[in-house]
Amino acid sequence: MRRPRAVWPLLILVLVLVILLVFIGLAYLTWRHPSLSAPLGTAFGGVTVLVTLALALARG
């Protein structure tokens, strides 16, 4: 069965909204608890490095 063309844009929109919501939550968390900024920054950097490596390996 063929999917409608509107599926991919809607999927991307939902993904962007979820990521935006997560970042807003993390910003609020670091605003309320400044001592968490270093661990959250390190975790964000680690995830960024892993995603970048995965994309680089996937592209060949």
C-alpha positions as CSV (number, residue, x, y, z in Angstrom):
1,M,0.0,0.0,0.0
2,R,1.3,3.4,-0.9
3,R,1.5,6.1,1.7
4,P,0.3,9.7,1.0
5,R,2.8,12.4,0.3
6,A,2.0,14.3,3.5
7,V,3.4,11.6,5.8
8,W,7.1,12.7,5.6
9,P,6.5,16.4,6.2
10,L,4.2,15.6,9.1
11,L,6.7,13.1,10.6
12,I,9.5,15.7,10.3
13,L,7.3,18.4,11.9
14,V,6.4,16.1,14.8
15,L,10.1,15.2,15.3
16,V,11.1,18.9,15.3
17,L,8.4,19.7,17.8
18,V,9.5,16.9,20.1
19,I,13.1,17.9,20.0
20,L,12.1,21.5,20.6
21,L,10.1,20.5,23.6
22,V,13.0,18.5,25.0
23,F,15.4,21.4,24.6
24,I,12.9,23.8,26.3
25,G,12.6,21.3,29.2
26,L,16.4,21.0,29.5
27,A,16.8,24.8,29.4
28,Y,14.2,25.2,32.2
29,L,15.9,22.4,34.2
30,T,19.3,24.2,33.9
31,W,17.7,27.5,34.7
32,R,16.1,26.1,37.9
33,H,19.1,24.0,38.9
34,P,22.3,25.6,37.6
35,S,24.5,22.9,39.0
36,L,23.2,20.5,36.3
37,S,24.5,22.6,33.5
38,A,27.9,20.9,33.3
39,P,26.6,17.3,33.3
40,L,23.8,18.2,30.8
41,G,26.3,20.0,28.5
42,T,28.6,17.0,28.6
43,A,25.8,14.6,27.8
44,F,24.6,16.8,25.0
45,G,28.2,16.9,23.6
46,G,28.5,13.2,23.8
47,V,25.2,12.6,22.1
48,T,26.2,15.1,19.4
49,V,29.5,13.3,18.8
50,L,27.8,9.9,18.6
51,V,25.2,11.1,16.1
52,T,27.9,12.8,14.0
53,L,30.0,9.6,14.0
54,A,27.0,7.4,13.1
55,L,26.0,9.7,10.2
56,A,29.6,9.8,9.0
57,L,29.9,6.0,9.0
58,A,26.5,5.7,7.3
59,R,27.5,7.9,4.5
60,G,30.6,5.9,3.9
